[in-house]
Structures are given as structure tokens and as C-alpha cells.
Amino acid sequence: MHKLIAGLALFAVGMLGVESASAAGLEIVLSPSDRDRGDGTIEFSLVNQSSATVSVLRWQTPLDGVTNDLFMVSQNGKPAVYTGPLYKRMAPRAGDFIELKPGESLNASVELSMYYDMRAGGQYQVSYDRMASEVIREVMVAQRGGVSAGLESFDMSRATTAVYADSTPEALDMDAGDDRASVIPLAATNSFVSCSNTRQSQLATARNSSITYASNSKSYLTAGTTGSRYTWWFGSYNSSRYATVRTHFNNIYSALSSQPYTFNCSCTDSGTYAYVYPTQPYKVYLCGAFWSAPNTGTDSRAGTLVHETSHFSVVAGTGDNAYGQTAAHNLAVSNPTKAVANADNHEYFAENTPARN
């Protein structure tokens, strides 16, 4: 899935691009919009302050809308729940990058209330989450051959702001308890939107295989096994983290084997496998790369369903901290806590290709 930038976290490379900037570096700027509509709109700018042209992965900016949890939004220290989509993608292609020449900037308006639960209203603090993460710093060091000098060339000093959103209490009342209702075991049925008969059959097969994957993973963890399969994808053993992964796979298996899923085949993006909205179980949107993937094995259809199911808040609430086998394994080594919260680590543990004990 991600052979273009093996060994580096895709999120980080996405913002830094394929060329590193000179000492003046890149700058992220967030500011409240001058169009006060009470919808939490902010202005995003990525400015190339360097003397070199840089290539920026569009996914890791809100240029085309928000397709990952890109921001930290909170109120009085309490994070606002991300309700936007989470995408599983293929390796980036040339068209996925945009070039910034020296002095140029990339700008976008972002209506945060479309992607974060801001229905309570009031003042919210906002910062650019992916840019603030330590993995960015690690990749910057890697791009300099292990030399830490120049980390200040990534200017995050203005990558935070405050924004106001109107309260919408009627919306809070309307869907109160939706998540609770969704975890009640129902029939493991499949319903389809815009899916041909062939794709419906392929999805039924993929779901059955994903149940087998989840069952095998659940059995491994229920037995308390701590072999190389576990440590490769989730890092060194820790009883608390192990219990979390075990709970995750219990929930993944339960969802896949007992809940009604709705599969939507209307997405045609050839660079994307699938996406979900984490607060909308159990709806899965399948895209072009899903149909060209094998049913089982690495980055398979069955594995993708495990990946996407893990994203649902009522299942495991995973995010996308790293993409691809190399980055997922490196995350397990460097930060097991983040690996336990990463969807790809769950997928690769379940697919177990190549097999580990």
C-alpha cells in the first residue's frame, strides 16, 4: 500500500513532502475566519518560508476537505469527538502532491463543525494535530540523516487558534443514545448501496473472511499469547496494552459476526481502499483500490474490513497514526501506545502476512 515512502510515517512525509526545506522552513498558521457564522470556521495556511520548492501531500492538508483527524479541537481541556471520515489509501501518486515554491502558501477555509462534535457551542481551542506530533520531529531528523539540527525550521508557533461555534442542543437531543443502540447485537446482514451483484458477492466473501481473521485474532489474544506476532505489531508486552488489544478484537469480532453492515460502493477513487465515519456504525464506503485488492493477505479486502471496523467509536475507536506495514511496525517499536490505537496495526495483526507466531 505504501511502498513509495517505506520506513517513514506517511502522515509526516505528507506534510514535509519529498524534498526537505532549507533552514527557513515551513510554517503552519491557523486563524479564526473573518466570516463569523457560528460554525467554527478557521483559516488554514501552509507557508513555504524556505528557498527550495517543496512537495506537499494534499491528504495532510484540508485543501480538498478534511479526510482524516487533522486537528486537535477541545473545549476546557475536553477533546471534541472527530466525526469526519477516516480513509485507508494506497501509496500517493504524482497527482496527490502539490508543489509550493519559495514564498508561496497553501490556504483553505475549514468549517470544523462539519468534522468535529461542536454542538455544545462556545469557544474552542484548535491546533494542527498531525504537525504537532513527535513523529514529525522524528521524520525531520531522518531526512537529515539522523542529525537533529534544524528542527526549528518547522514553525508551529502560530499553528493554534480559538474559534466560536453556536450551540445546537436540538441536534444533541436527536441522536442521544444512537451509539448505545448500535451495539445491540442484531443479525449479521449485509445491505448495499450502488453495488453491482458481483460486488455484493465479493463483499459477502470478504466479510466472511474478515470474521475468520477477527476470530483467529481473538483466540490468539484470549489465550494470552505474547509471541512475535503480537510484539511485531503492538510492541513490547504490557498487561494494560495487551488487555486493550484483546478488548478491541473481541469487539471487532462481535461487530463483524453479529451486526448489520451497510456497504456503499459509490466511491470511485482508485487511490483509496475505503473510508468510514467513526460515529456512524456500521456503514463502510468502498473505493477503487478495494476492488483491485486480493480477498485475503496484505492490504486485502478482508483486512480492510477489519481496519475500517476498528475505526468505529463503539468498537475500538482507532485512528490512523501510521500507514503501511513498515510504518506500522516502526510505530510498534517506537510508540506501542500509538500502535495499539492504530487501525493498520490491527489489520496487519489480523492478516498475519507473512505469518508470525
Stockholm file with secondary structure:
# STOCKHOLM 1.0

chainA/1-357         MHKLIAGLALFAVGMLGVESASAAGLEIVLSPSDRDRGDGTIEFSLVNQSSATVSVLRWQTPLDGVTNDLFMVSQNGKPAVYTGPLYKRMAPRAGDFIELKPGESLNASVELSMYYDMRAGGQYQVSYDRMASEVIREVMVAQRGGVSAGLESFDMSRATTAVYADSTPEALDMDAGDDRASVIPLAATNSFVSCSNTRQSQLATARNSSITYASNSKSYLTAGTTGSRYTWWFGSYNSSRYATVRTHFNNIYSALSSQPYTFNCSCTDSGTYAYVYPTQPYKVYLCGAFWSAPNTGTDSRAGTLVHETSHFSVVAGTGDNAYGQTAAHNLAVSNPTKAVANADNHEYFAENTPARN
#=GR chainA/1-357 SS CCCTTTTSCHHHHHHHCSSCCCTTCEEEEEEECSSCCSBCEEEEEEEECSSSCEEEEGGGSSTTCCCSCCEEEEETTEECCBCSCEEEECSCCGGGEEEECTTCEEEEEEEGGGTBCCTTCEEEEEEEHHHHSHHHHHHHHHHTTTCCTTGGGEEEEECEEEEEECCCHHHHHHTTTHHHHHTSCCCCCEEEESCCHHHHHHHHHHHHHHHHHHHHHHHHHHTTCCSHHHHHHHCSCCHHHHHHHHHHHHHHHHHHHHSCEEEECCCCCTTEEEEECTTSTTEEEECHHHHHSCSSSTTCHHHHHHHHHHHSTTTTCCBCSCCSHHHHHHHHHHCHHHHHTBHHHHHHHHHCSSCCC
#=GC SS_cons         CCCTTTTSCHHHHHHHCSSCCCTTCEEEEEEECSSCCSBCEEEEEEEECSSSCEEEEGGGSSTTCCCSCCEEEEETTEECCBCSCEEEECSCCGGGEEEECTTCEEEEEEEGGGTBCCTTCEEEEEEEHHHHSHHHHHHHHHHTTTCCTTGGGEEEEECEEEEEECCCHHHHHHTTTHHHHHTSCCCCCEEEESCCHHHHHHHHHHHHHHHHHHHHHHHHHHTTCCSHHHHHHHCSCCHHHHHHHHHHHHHHHHHHHHSCEEEECCCCCTTEEEEECTTSTTEEEECHHHHHSCSSSTTCHHHHHHHHHHHSTTTTCCBCSCCSHHHHHHHHHHCHHHHHTBHHHHHHHHHCSSCCC
//
